[in-house]
Amino acid sequence: MHIAHHSSADSLYLLREAKRRGVDVTAETCPQYMLMNVNEMSRLGGILRLNPPIREARHNQPLWDALLDGTIDMIATDHAPHTPEEKTRESIWDCDCGFPGVETQMPLMLTEINKDRATLMDYVRWSAVNPAKAWGLYGVKGVIAAGSHADIAIVDMDKQGVVNQGKLQSVSKISPWNGRVVKGYPIHTLVRGRFVMRDGALVQDAAGWGVSVKAVQKMPTPKPRNTETYTTAILTRPEGAPISARPSADVIEGKLP
């Protein structure tokens, strides 16, 4: 089981408890859930509308902590390339959900690495190693080794700049990160040994070089563990859970509907 776009500190205890019980579950979060909060909504309005929604500031650090301790396995983007018109309608409820994230994720995360919130190898694990393992690609993808695909991002940790939505390669030219100062940029990108971005610019004759990973994907066989203790675990309140999370004895014994 994979949990996409984990955004709330309040449900992390469920994920930790599932992993403690041996449930085969992975989870991801996105930069916006760790770096933004509802205080940004008054400035950005519908530009910041997405699902799940941006939450209060108290959720930010616990998500970082969960990445660092392995509760959350990977970082994603929830890339949604909407047009400016779709994101700036008068009512926020009429604005489309999501925004472009593929091109901004790495500079945002490298900026936090430069602030010592995590290490570069932490980021490699979250963005490459763990996703490759979860989706049955590790060995071919997610590692630099003989026989693996040479999928490599070369970064300049000292390069500084400002996110400019007008210069995004995406068809979507509107981003809540517009104007954000960043330090750390991808300079070159190789896919299967071929440059697809060089010196910060797309290599035009590399268009069409991407291929489906299905040919090399080998999903791991599910291996349920601790099945004999599932019922006991379900009926035991996990550490950190609110008292109300534990069923009453009457419910357990079937006395109540």
N, C-alpha and C positions, 0 to 999 in steps of 0.2 A: 504494500500500500504506500502511496506517495501523497503527501500533503502539499498542495501548491499554495504559494503566496501566504505563508503563515504571518499574521500581522499582530497578534494579540499576546501580551504577556500573561493574560489570565488563563489561557488554555495550555500553556507550556507544561504544566504539571501532568496533563493527560498524555502528552507525548513522552515525557520522561518516564512515566509509569509504564506505558506500553513498551518502551525499549527495555525497561528493567525486567518486564515479564518475558522478554524474548520475542515480542511481535516484530515481524519483518516489515518495518516502516521507515521511510525516509521523509524528510521535510525540507522545504526551501523557504527563503524569505527574499525580499527585494530591498534595494537601497532606500527607496522612499519610506519604507516602514521603520527603518533604523535612523534615518536622517531628517525626516519631516514629521510634523505633527499638526493638530488642528489649528494652531496659531497661524499657520500659513494660509488657511482658507480665506481669511478676510482679504488677503492680497491677491490670491490666485483664483479664487472662485472655482468655476467649472473646469478650469485647466487642470485642477488637482483632483477632479472626480475620477474615482476608480473603484474597483471591487477586488478584495474587501476595501473599505474606506480607510483613509488616513485617520489615525487615532490620537489620543492624548499623549503628551510628552512622556508620561510615565512608562509607556510601552517601549520606548526607543532602546534604552540601555539593556533591559532584560533580553531583547532579541539579539543584541551583540553578545551578551553573556551566553546565550543558548548556542550561538554559532561557535563560540570559543570552547565550550565544554562538550560539543558534539551532539547536543540535543537537536539542533537544526543542522542539517548536513551540507547544505549548498546555498549559493547565492544565484538568483535568477533576475529577470528583468520585467516580465509581463509586458513585453513590447506590443504596443497598440498604436499604429501610425494613423491617427485621425487628422483630418484637415483642421486648420484654424477655425473655420466656420462651424464645424461640428463640436468644437470645444468652447466656443464663446457665445453660445445662445443666451438669450436674456434670462431664462430660468435654468438653474443648475440641473434641474430634473430632466431638462431636454438636452443637456450636454452629453455626448457620448463618453463612455467610461474608458479610462486608460490613456496612455501617452507613449511616445517612442522611448525606448530604454536601452536598446542594443548598443548604441554608440556612446552613451553617457555612463554606462555602468562601470566600465574599467577606470576612467579618470576619477569618478567619484570614490570608488573603493581604494584606488592607489593614493588618493589624497588622505584618506583615513589611515592607511598604512604609514604614510609619512608623518602622521600625528601620533604614531606608536599605539594605535588602538588594537593593532594586530600585526603579525609579521607577513612578509611577502609569501612565505611558504604556507601560512594559513590561507591566504587568498588563492594560491595555487590549488590547495586542497578543496576549497569551497567551489571554485569555478571550473576545475578541470578533473581532478582525481576522483572526487566523490560522485559527480554526475556520470562519469564514465563507468564507474563501478555499478551504480544504480541501474544504468540502462544497458548493461551487458556489453560494454565497449572497451573496458579496461584491458590494457595490453596492446591494443591497436590504437586506441585513443587514450588521452589522459596521462600519458607518460612519454618521456623522451628516452628511447632505448632502441637498440638494434631490432629491426623488424616492425617497429611501430610506425604509424603515419606521422610524418613530420609536420604536425599541426602546432605551430609555434607563434607566440606573440612576443615581440621584442619591445621592451618598454624603456622609457627615459624617466627615471624617478625624480629628476630635478627639473624637468620641463614644466613651466607654469603657464597658465592661461585662464580664460574665462569662457564658460559654456555659452555658445552663440547659436541659438535655435535656427537662425537663418542659414547657417553653414552646415546643418545636419545633412548627411547623405540620404536620409530617409525622405520619402515623399511627404512626411509630416514635418512641418516647420514650426511646431509649437511645443514648448517644453516647460514644465515647472522649474527646471534647473537653469533656465536662461538667466545669465548674469552671475552665476555661481563661480567663484574663484576655485580653481583646482590646481593641484600640483602632482604630476605623474601622468604620463600619456603613453598609449601604445604608438610606436613609431613604424614598425613593420609587422605584417601578418603573413605567415606562410600556411597554406593548406595543402597537405600531402606534398610538402617540399617545394611548392611553387608560391612565389610572391603574389598575393592578391591585394595587399596594401603595401606601399613602399614610400618612405619619407612622408607619411601621413596622408597620402593620396591613393585612391583606388587605382589598381592596375587595370586599365580598360580591356586589354586583350585576355584577361583572366576570367571574363564573364562566361558563365557556363561551366566553370571548373568544378563547382560543387556537385556532389553526388549523394544519393541516399546512403545512410549508414546501415540499412537493412542487410546488406550483403555481408557485413562483418559483425553484426550484432548477435550476441549469444546470451540471452537473458538467463540469469542463474535460476536453478530449480528451487521453488519455494521449500523452505525447511522449517516448518513449525516447531517451536521448542516449548518445553514446560507445559505441554497440553494437559497433563494431569493436574496442574494447579490453576488452570484458567478460572474455574468457578470460584475458588477461594479468593483469587486475586480480584475478580470482578466485584465481590461482595466486601472487599476490604478497602476502607478509605485510604487513598494514597497520601503520602506525606505532603503537606502543603495544600491539600484540597480543603475547600470549605466544608464545615460539618454537614451542611445540607446535601452534600454530594453522596453521602452514605445512605442507602435505602434503610427504612425502618424495619424492625424485626417483623412487624405485621405484614409488610409488603413481601419480605423474603419468604415468610411462611405461607403466603398465599391467602391471608385473611382479608386483604383489601383488593379491590379490583385494580 
